[in-house]
Amino acid sequence: MQLLKVLLTFVLYSVSDKVTFFRHILEEMTANPLYPTPDVSLAEAKLAIDHFEAAILAAQDGSHTAISLMHDSEKACTLLFRNIASYVNRIANGDESKILSSGFHCSSPYPTRVKPILAITDGSHSGSARGTLKSVPKAGSYVWEINKAIGWVQVAITTQTTYLFEGLLVGSVVEFRSAAVTPEGITDFCAPVSKLIN
């Protein structure tokens, strides 16, 4: 039987949802006798959440610097809670009740088929490829890029979760990636997906 673990789906949450979730974890872990000595102190985690929340408020003016600082704070906070999740996994050792008492979500004992964030299939004609992206909540548009010899190049910005890449060299292997544009800013680009162009 599969060992139950902490789900790390919180890494995909919007910035505001992350703050809410992280505060919930902090509340559940505080004075929890099952987790007396986390790898990351709860005081350090609280300070990181406070900085993250302050960075979100500062980024509301749309300043590029403030938005960049918000994303830096988000990454730092997310890393801390990934470390806390690892600690919970180690202590809980697959016990669902212990995992849930920490405030984290627990994996299912049955594997589920995960839809890829970005899927690339053959296009409608030679030299084309169709990108299909998993929709992102609150996304107003999506940025599509391909990797050329000079690096990543933006091909299009669309409001749709699908895009037809055209004019690609038949027989070449092309890397594709995409990101969503949300009210909080541009998300991180998904992991690149390679495709042999037919």
Order of alpha helices (4+ residues) and beta strands (2+ residues): alpha-alpha-alpha-alpha-beta-beta-beta-beta-beta-beta-beta-beta
